[in-house]
Amino acid sequence: MQIIDSHLHIEALNYHDLEAMALAGVKAIISHTSQPGVHRDIPAQAIFDFADSVLGFHSWRASQFFIETYFCIGVSMVGVPIDYKLALEKLPSYFNKDRIIGIGEIGFEPSSTTCPDLCQQEEILLAQLNMAKEFNKPVTLHTPLTEKPKWVKRYLAMVKEVGLKPDQVIIDHADETIVKMITESGCNAAITVQPWRKVRPADAAKAVQSGDIGLLLIDSDCSTLDSDPLSVPKTVLEMRKLAMPEGTVNKVVWDNPRRIYKLV
């Protein structure tokens, strides 16, 4: 079984994590922009310095375990620069870099300390959704921890407003409460299996059964918060326990991310 972990933050993975993932069948990872600094006054350039470090040093670390690294870049609401308009202006210059395959993770986050104003967040989000349309890039949308159906409805309205093709939209941190809603819209639902979110591999395997198999992804969202780098392989095991066909399992953890992120 070959596996792609479609959303994590590679800087949070140590060598033991990468070794365990490789042994469990993870062949590729898709790292996403998060908070490129530990303070509130983040300059726009930090996003691009961070991207360069992922494409350089961190990708090299993963390659020691034969894991291919890809990257999604964007202005995340948990790390909005003080000069965010400069970041938005510069983003397109990175879209053609090798192994930058999408925009993300972006989306609303009501608990953001770098941009608590939801109206300003909407401005930043809309700018990036328009970029996704203009440059035909997959875009990953972060779903807040609570009131998930409310945020999904808001995202779907914005996707329609911008005129994005639903199949290039990934709505992440999905659980069984929103998987069906997302896939019925034609968007992709990424189920995040992470201890601090209280979504276990068994929960994710059951959630898979509620959506369109062709529009589902599984990810670990490994970060500095409580995470498990083996979340996706463990979910594979749970899907097998539910007697899901190998073709179905393979589609969710390999075929779908390759198609959605245009890795084929």
C-alpha positions in Angstrom: 0.0 0.0 0.0 1.3 3.4 -1.0 0.1 6.4 1.1 0.1 10.2 0.7 -0.5 12.2 3.8 -2.2 15.1 2.2 -2.0 17.7 4.9 0.7 18.2 7.6 3.4 20.6 8.7 6.7 19.0 8.0 8.7 21.3 10.3 6.9 19.5 13.2 8.2 16.0 12.1 11.4 14.7 13.6 13.6 11.9 12.1 11.8 9.2 14.1 8.4 10.4 12.8 9.7 10.3 9.2 11.2 6.9 9.7 8.0 5.5 11.1 5.9 7.0 8.3 8.3 5.5 5.7 8.0 2.1 7.3 4.2 2.4 7.3 4.1 3.0 3.5 3.9 6.8 3.3 5.6 7.7 0.0 4.7 11.4 -0.2 3.5 14.2 2.1 1.9 17.6 1.3 3.0 20.2 3.7 1.0 23.4 4.2 1.7 26.9 5.3 0.8 27.6 8.9 2.3 30.1 11.3 5.8 30.9 10.0 6.8 32.7 13.2 6.3 32.4 16.9 5.3 36.0 17.4 2.4 38.2 16.3 4.4 40.7 14.2 5.1 38.4 11.2 6.5 40.1 8.1 5.3 39.0 4.7 8.7 37.7 3.8 8.5 35.1 6.5 5.9 33.1 4.5 8.3 32.9 1.6 11.4 32.1 3.7 9.3 29.4 5.3 8.4 28.0 1.9 12.0 28.0 0.8 13.0 26.1 4.0 10.3 23.4 3.2 11.4 23.1 -0.4 15.0 22.9 0.7 16.1 21.6 4.1 12.9 19.9 5.2 12.3 18.2 1.8 15.9 17.0 2.0 15.2 15.5 5.5 12.2 13.6 4.2 14.1 12.4 1.1 16.5 10.5 3.5 13.5 8.2 4.1 12.4 8.1 0.4 9.4 10.4 1.1 8.6 13.0 -1.5 7.6 16.4 -0.2 5.1 18.8 -1.9 4.0 22.2 -0.6 0.9 24.4 -0.5 1.6 28.1 0.1 -0.8 30.8 1.3 -1.7 33.4 3.9 -3.0 31.3 6.8 -5.3 33.0 9.2 -3.2 31.8 12.2 -0.2 33.6 10.7 -1.3 36.7 9.0 1.6 39.1 8.3 1.4 42.7 9.5 2.0 43.6 5.8 -0.3 40.9 4.4 -1.1 42.8 1.2 2.6 42.4 0.2 2.3 38.7 0.8 -0.8 38.5 -1.4 1.0 40.4 -4.1 4.0 38.0 -4.0 2.1 34.7 -3.8 1.7 34.2 -7.6 5.5 34.4 -8.1 5.8 31.1 -6.1 3.1 29.2 -7.9 5.4 27.9 -10.7 8.1 26.7 -8.3 8.8 23.0 -8.4 6.8 21.0 -5.9 4.5 23.9 -5.0 1.2 22.3 -5.9 -1.6 24.4 -4.4 -2.8 27.2 -2.1 -3.3 26.5 1.6 -4.0 26.1 4.1 -6.3 29.1 4.2 -9.7 29.9 5.6 -11.5 31.3 8.6 -10.1 30.9 12.1 -12.1 32.8 14.8 -9.4 32.2 17.4 -6.6 33.8 15.3 -4.3 36.1 17.3 -2.7 37.6 14.2 -6.0 38.6 12.6 -9.0 38.4 14.9 -11.2 40.5 12.5 -13.3 38.1 10.5 -14.1 40.7 7.9 -10.4 41.1 7.2 -10.0 37.4 7.1 -12.8 37.2 4.5 -10.9 39.8 2.4 -7.7 37.8 2.6 -9.5 34.5 1.8 -11.4 35.9 -1.2 -8.2 37.3 -2.7 -6.7 33.8 -2.5 -9.8 32.0 -3.8 -9.6 34.4 -6.8 -5.9 33.4 -7.3 -6.9 29.7 -7.2 -9.3 30.4 -10.0 -7.0 32.5 -12.1 -4.0 30.1 -11.8 -6.1 26.9 -11.7 -4.6 25.8 -8.4 -6.1 23.4 -5.9 -7.0 25.2 -2.7 -7.2 23.8 0.9 -9.7 25.4 3.2 -9.2 25.1 7.0 -12.4 24.3 8.9 -12.5 25.7 12.5 -12.9 23.3 15.4 -16.5 24.1 16.2 -19.7 24.8 14.3 -18.3 23.0 11.3 -21.5 22.9 9.2 -21.8 26.7 9.5 -18.3 27.3 8.1 -18.7 24.8 5.3 -21.9 26.5 4.2 -20.0 29.8 4.1 -17.1 28.3 2.1 -19.5 26.7 -0.4 -21.2 30.1 -0.9 -17.8 31.8 -1.5 -16.7 29.1 -3.9 -19.8 29.6 -5.9 -19.4 33.4 -5.7 -15.8 33.3 -7.0 -16.7 30.7 -9.7 -14.2 28.1 -8.6 -14.6 24.5 -9.8 -15.7 22.5 -6.8 -13.3 19.6 -7.6 -10.3 21.9 -7.1 -11.5 22.8 -3.5 -10.4 20.7 -0.5 -12.3 21.4 2.7 -10.1 20.1 5.4 -10.5 19.0 9.0 -13.7 17.3 8.0 -15.4 14.8 10.3 -18.6 12.7 10.0 -20.8 15.8 10.6 -19.7 17.4 7.4 -18.3 14.8 5.0 -21.5 14.2 3.2 -22.3 17.9 2.9 -18.9 18.6 1.3 -18.9 15.8 -1.2 -22.5 16.4 -2.2 -21.4 19.9 -3.2 -18.7 18.4 -5.5 -15.8 19.6 -3.3 -13.3 17.3 -1.8 -13.5 16.4 1.9 -10.2 15.9 3.8 -10.7 14.0 7.1 -8.1 15.0 9.6 -7.2 12.3 12.1 -5.5 14.0 15.0 -5.5 13.4 18.8 -6.2 17.0 19.9 -9.2 17.1 17.5 -10.5 13.9 19.1 -10.8 12.2 15.7 -9.4 8.7 15.9 -8.5 6.4 13.0 -11.7 4.4 13.7 -13.8 7.6 13.5 -12.2 8.5 10.2 -12.8 5.1 8.7 -16.5 5.3 9.5 -16.7 8.9 8.2 -15.3 7.6 4.9 -18.5 5.5 4.5 -20.7 8.7 4.5 -19.2 10.5 1.5 -18.4 10.1 -2.1 -15.2 7.9 -2.2 -13.9 9.7 -5.2 -13.8 13.0 -3.3 -12.2 11.9 0.0 -8.8 12.4 1.5 -7.2 11.4 4.9 -4.6 13.5 6.6 -2.8 13.8 9.9 -2.3 17.6 10.1 0.8 16.9 12.1 1.8 20.1 13.9 3.2 21.3 17.2 -0.2 20.4 18.7 -0.9 16.8 19.8 -0.6 14.8 16.6 0.2 11.3 15.3 2.4 10.9 12.2 0.9 7.5 11.7 -2.7 8.7 11.6 -3.2 7.9 7.9 -1.7 4.3 8.0 -3.7 3.6 11.1 -6.9 4.7 9.3 -6.0 2.4 6.4 -6.0 -0.5 9.0 -9.4 0.6 10.3 -10.8 0.8 6.8 -9.6 -2.8 6.2 -11.3 -3.8 9.5 -14.5 -2.5 8.0 -14.0 -4.8 5.1 -13.6 -1.9 2.6 -12.2 -3.2 -0.7 -8.5 -2.5 -1.3 -9.4 -0.4 -4.3 -11.5 1.9 -2.1 -8.7 2.2 0.4 -6.1 2.9 -2.2 -8.4 5.5 -3.9 -8.7 7.5 -0.6 -5.0 7.5 0.4 -3.3 7.5 -3.0 -5.3 8.0 -6.1 -7.4 10.9 -4.9 -4.6 13.1 -3.6 -2.6 12.4 -6.8 -5.5 13.5 -9.0 -6.7 16.4 -6.9 -3.2 17.9 -6.5 -2.3 17.0 -10.1 0.6 14.7 -9.2 -0.2 12.3 -12.1 
